[in-house]
Amino acid sequence: MTLRALAERTGLANGYLSEIERGLKTGSVKALHRIAAALDTRIDTLVD
């Protein structure tokens, strides 16, 4: 999935998602929940 598509599905900004992806930001619980839902997975699969 592209960053743009993920941004559209989550309602989060491309830049914010990019920062999370690159490890510059951890992402809020709310943001991680939206990402997990968009990817049809659980939050714990997104974090170490």
ZATOR-308747 format. One record per residue: x negated, y negated, z of N, C-alpha, C in turn. Coordinates in Angstrom, 3 decimals. Each point is the difference from the previous one (the first is absolute). Layout:
{n_px: X | n_py: Y | n_pz: Z | ca_px: X | ca_py: Y | ca_pz: Z | c_px: X | c_py: Y | c_pz: Z}
...
***
This chain:
{n_px: -0.856 | n_py: 1.165 | n_pz: 0.000 | ca_px: 0.856 | ca_py: -1.165 | ca_pz: 0.000 | c_px: -0.903 | c_py: -1.230 | c_pz: 0.000}
{n_px: 0.385 | n_py: -0.980 | n_pz: -0.775 | ca_px: -0.790 | ca_py: -1.228 | ca_pz: -0.035 | c_px: 0.298 | c_py: -0.863 | c_pz: 1.218}
{n_px: -0.906 | n_py: -0.904 | n_pz: 0.259 | ca_px: 0.187 | ca_py: -0.938 | ca_pz: 1.106 | c_px: 1.244 | c_py: -0.843 | c_pz: -0.234}
{n_px: 0.200 | n_py: -0.405 | n_pz: -1.235 | ca_px: 1.185 | ca_py: -0.806 | ca_pz: -0.345 | c_px: 1.288 | c_py: 0.770 | c_pz: 0.274}
{n_px: 0.032 | n_py: 1.265 | n_pz: -0.386 | ca_px: 1.193 | ca_py: 0.820 | ca_pz: 0.231 | c_px: 0.250 | c_py: 0.189 | c_pz: 1.491}
{n_px: -1.065 | n_py: 0.228 | n_pz: 0.749 | ca_px: 0.147 | ca_py: 0.150 | ca_pz: 1.448 | c_px: 0.500 | c_py: -1.293 | c_pz: 0.623}
{n_px: -0.511 | n_py: -1.121 | n_pz: -0.460 | ca_px: 0.455 | ca_py: -1.298 | ca_pz: 0.505 | c_px: 1.487 | c_py: -0.195 | c_pz: -0.278}
{n_px: 0.434 | n_py: 0.380 | n_pz: -1.181 | ca_px: 1.423 | ca_py: -0.126 | ca_pz: -0.349 | c_px: 0.865 | c_py: 0.894 | c_pz: 0.873}
{n_px: -0.456 | n_py: 1.219 | n_pz: 0.252 | ca_px: 0.781 | ca_py: 0.938 | ca_pz: 0.821 | c_px: 0.049 | c_py: -0.392 | c_pz: 1.469}
{n_px: -1.065 | n_py: -0.614 | n_pz: 0.492 | ca_px: -0.070 | ca_py: -0.323 | ca_pz: 1.427 | c_px: 0.424 | c_py: -1.420 | c_pz: 0.329}
{n_px: -0.067 | n_py: -0.885 | n_pz: -0.979 | ca_px: 0.270 | ca_py: -1.411 | ca_pz: 0.255 | c_px: -1.186 | c_py: -0.706 | c_pz: 0.640}
{n_px: -1.153 | n_py: 0.658 | n_pz: -0.006 | ca_px: -1.215 | ca_py: -0.586 | ca_pz: 0.563 | c_px: -0.831 | c_py: -0.613 | c_pz: -1.124}
{n_px: -0.805 | n_py: -0.992 | n_pz: 0.345 | ca_px: -0.822 | ca_py: -0.689 | ca_pz: -0.993 | c_px: -1.137 | c_py: 0.886 | c_pz: -0.495}
{n_px: -0.332 | n_py: -0.142 | n_pz: -1.275 | ca_px: -1.120 | ca_py: 0.747 | ca_pz: -0.587 | c_px: -1.276 | c_py: -0.193 | c_pz: 0.807}
{n_px: -0.290 | n_py: -1.236 | n_pz: 0.352 | ca_px: -1.222 | ca_py: -0.310 | ca_pz: 0.732 | c_px: -0.051 | c_py: 0.683 | c_pz: 1.349}
{n_px: 1.120 | n_py: 0.013 | n_pz: 0.697 | ca_px: 0.072 | ca_py: 0.647 | ca_pz: 1.307 | c_px: -0.238 | c_py: 1.501 | c_pz: -0.136}
{n_px: 0.648 | n_py: 0.611 | n_pz: -0.979 | ca_px: -0.189 | ca_py: 1.428 | ca_pz: -0.230 | c_px: -1.443 | c_py: 0.314 | c_pz: -0.374}
{n_px: -0.586 | n_py: -0.850 | n_pz: -0.798 | ca_px: -1.395 | ca_py: 0.180 | ca_pz: -0.395 | c_px: -0.925 | c_py: -0.065 | c_pz: 1.204}
{n_px: 0.253 | n_py: -0.929 | n_pz: 0.910 | ca_px: -0.818 | ca_py: -0.115 | ca_pz: 1.210 | c_px: 0.137 | c_py: 1.238 | c_pz: 0.880}
{n_px: 1.187 | n_py: 0.548 | n_pz: 0.092 | ca_px: 0.203 | ca_py: 1.233 | ca_pz: 0.765 | c_px: -0.761 | c_py: 1.143 | c_pz: -0.677}
{n_px: 0.128 | n_py: 0.097 | n_pz: -1.306 | ca_px: -0.657 | ca_py: 1.068 | ca_pz: -0.748 | c_px: -1.525 | c_py: -0.047 | c_pz: 0.144}
{n_px: -0.559 | n_py: -1.194 | n_pz: 0.017 | ca_px: -1.447 | ca_py: -0.159 | ca_pz: 0.102 | c_px: -0.504 | c_py: 0.018 | c_pz: 1.433}
{n_px: 0.912 | n_py: 0.124 | n_pz: 0.983 | ca_px: -0.403 | ca_py: 0.073 | ca_pz: 1.392 | c_px: -0.289 | c_py: -1.346 | c_pz: 0.629}
{n_px: 0.410 | n_py: -1.085 | n_pz: -0.655 | ca_px: -0.222 | ca_py: -1.335 | ca_pz: 0.545 | c_px: 1.053 | c_py: -0.363 | c_pz: 1.036}
{n_px: 1.163 | n_py: 0.612 | n_pz: -0.107 | ca_px: 1.084 | ca_py: -0.170 | ca_pz: 0.977 | c_px: 0.547 | c_py: 1.374 | c_pz: 0.325}
{n_px: 0.487 | n_py: 0.138 | n_pz: 1.220 | ca_px: 0.569 | ca_py: 1.290 | ca_pz: 0.399 | c_px: 1.441 | c_py: 0.152 | c_pz: -0.457}
{n_px: 0.700 | n_py: -1.081 | n_pz: -0.150 | ca_px: 1.411 | ca_py: 0.060 | ca_pz: -0.379 | c_px: 0.871 | c_py: 0.171 | c_pz: 1.219}
{n_px: 1.067 | n_py: -0.724 | n_pz: 0.034 | ca_px: 0.935 | ca_py: 0.097 | ca_pz: 1.118 | c_px: 0.751 | c_py: 1.329 | c_pz: -0.067}
{n_px: 0.596 | n_py: 0.376 | n_pz: 1.097 | ca_px: 0.794 | ca_py: 1.229 | ca_pz: 0.028 | c_px: 1.145 | c_py: -0.109 | c_pz: -0.999}
{n_px: 0.603 | n_py: -1.158 | n_pz: -0.073 | ca_px: 1.107 | ca_py: -0.215 | ca_pz: -0.937 | c_px: -0.485 | c_py: 0.180 | c_pz: -1.443}
{n_px: -1.152 | n_py: -0.569 | n_pz: -0.317 | ca_px: -0.552 | ca_py: 0.129 | ca_pz: -1.351 | c_px: -0.331 | c_py: 1.459 | c_pz: -0.308}
{n_px: -0.623 | n_py: 0.680 | n_pz: 0.946 | ca_px: -0.349 | ca_py: 1.412 | ca_pz: -0.214 | c_px: 1.253 | c_py: 0.855 | c_pz: -0.169}
{n_px: 1.041 | n_py: -0.331 | n_pz: 0.727 | ca_px: 1.269 | ca_py: 0.717 | ca_pz: -0.154 | c_px: 0.547 | c_py: -0.192 | c_pz: -1.413}
{n_px: -0.057 | n_py: -1.219 | n_pz: -0.513 | ca_px: 0.493 | ca_py: -0.276 | ca_pz: -1.357 | c_px: -0.830 | c_py: 0.737 | c_pz: -1.046}
{n_px: -1.310 | n_py: 0.015 | n_pz: 0.202 | ca_px: -0.893 | ca_py: 0.692 | ca_pz: -0.934 | c_px: 0.281 | c_py: 1.498 | c_pz: 0.017}
{n_px: 0.109 | n_py: 0.560 | n_pz: 1.197 | ca_px: 0.277 | ca_py: 1.435 | ca_pz: 0.129 | c_px: 1.323 | c_py: 0.356 | c_pz: -0.670}
{n_px: 1.020 | n_py: -0.810 | n_pz: 0.210 | ca_px: 1.298 | ca_py: 0.261 | ca_pz: -0.619 | c_px: -0.101 | c_py: -0.052 | c_pz: -1.524}
{n_px: -0.735 | n_py: -0.973 | n_pz: -0.514 | ca_px: -0.159 | ca_py: -0.141 | ca_pz: -1.452 | c_px: -0.745 | c_py: 1.180 | c_pz: -0.595}
{n_px: -0.906 | n_py: 0.577 | n_pz: 0.781 | ca_px: -0.790 | ca_py: 1.138 | ca_pz: -0.467 | c_px: 0.621 | c_py: 1.341 | c_pz: 0.395}
{n_px: 1.173 | n_py: -0.056 | n_pz: 0.647 | ca_px: 0.720 | ca_py: 1.189 | ca_pz: 0.450 | c_px: -0.880 | c_py: 0.885 | c_pz: 0.886}
{n_px: -0.586 | n_py: -0.645 | n_pz: 1.002 | ca_px: -0.857 | ca_py: 0.714 | ca_pz: 0.949 | c_px: 0.189 | c_py: -0.604 | c_pz: 1.395}
{n_px: -0.789 | n_py: 0.479 | n_pz: 0.946 | ca_px: 0.078 | ca_py: -0.501 | ca_pz: 1.378 | c_px: -1.159 | c_py: -0.952 | c_pz: 0.268}
{n_px: 0.185 | n_py: -0.891 | n_pz: 0.954 | ca_px: -1.039 | ca_py: -0.978 | ca_pz: 0.342 | c_px: -1.291 | c_py: 0.690 | c_pz: 0.413}
{n_px: 0.098 | n_py: 1.086 | n_pz: 0.735 | ca_px: -1.228 | ca_py: 0.642 | ca_pz: 0.496 | c_px: -0.878 | c_py: 0.547 | c_pz: -1.130}
{n_px: 0.536 | n_py: 0.170 | n_pz: -1.189 | ca_px: -0.838 | ca_py: 0.423 | ca_pz: -1.125 | c_px: -0.785 | c_py: -1.176 | c_pz: -0.588}
{n_px: 0.387 | n_py: -1.209 | n_pz: 0.365 | ca_px: -0.661 | ca_py: -1.197 | ca_pz: -0.531 | c_px: -1.150 | c_py: -0.476 | c_pz: 0.868}
{n_px: -0.011 | n_py: 0.394 | n_pz: 1.253 | ca_px: -1.030 | ca_py: -0.493 | ca_pz: 0.921 | c_px: -0.841 | c_py: 1.160 | c_pz: 0.522}
{n_px: -1.227 | n_py: -0.313 | n_pz: 0.341 | ca_px: -0.912 | ca_py: 1.019 | ca_pz: 0.552 | c_px: 0.281 | c_py: 0.250 | c_pz: 1.449}
***
